[in-house]
């Protein structure tokens, strides 16, 4: 087992864990039940962690993690059709409804 990610809350951990499962990657969430210990345990010990079960899944898991970002960290983007700026959480342009075009790093190996 190897730790992939430390989440800010249980919902974020569950979302990443679900994305991994959809890709067929064996994973689990540690510290899932410790959120109720607020005030009794050090807060850094209670953060949910997503762990990968099999070493053979590590590369695929890191590729999933690269595409996973909490919604509040996504950058604004410019629409390729109408050139208006959209919030990072939007998948389509608020003005013309064109779909967001995401650049892929082909050399990075994750596709």
LOKOLRO-45022 format. One record per residue (C-alpha): x, y, z. Coordinates in pm, whole numbers, plus 50000, padded with zeros to 5 digits. Layout:
N
XYZ ...
! end
This chain:
111
500005000050000 501135035249923 499585068850013 498445088049704 496705118649848 495735136450170 492315152450131 490965183650298 487735165950393 485985132450360 483935142850057 487065151349859 488605117849957 485475098849857 485325116549520 488935107649437 488415072149564 485375068649335 487355081449034 490045055549106 487505027449138 485925036748802 489395031948647 489674997548810 492295008849063 492164992549408 492175019849672 490935027650019 490375057650243 492215058750575 491065080750865 487535080450723 485905078051065 488175102051252 486305133851156 484225129851472 487375133151683 487685170651627 489075186251942 490295153152083 492935144251824 495505165551641 493765178551327 496575167651093 496085131851212 492405132851112 492705142750746 491375115450517 494025098250307 493575079149981 495865048849957 496585026649657 496484989649733 498594975349448 501994988349330 501044979548970 498265005948988 500525034349103 501175050248762 497495049148664 496525063449003 498915092748964 497385099748622 493915100748780 495255123849051 496685147648788 493215152948645 491615155948990 491505190649141 489195204549405 486755228849240 488085259249424 491585254849275 490615253948907 491805284248711 489545306348502 489605298548131 488965317447807 486385304547562 487905294747226 484735305247043 483775339047194 486955348147392 485085355447716 486505344948053 484735317348247 485155305248606 487325274248641 484355254048765 482415258848438 482615231348176 480815252347914 481005289347833 478415309948017 477865331647710 477935309647398 477725275047562 480825262047385 482545233347564 485795239647746 488865227547558 491435212147791 495065210247680 496595175747730 500325170847788 501035141947551 504665139147664 503585134448027 502425099247952 498955102048107 496155100047856 
! end
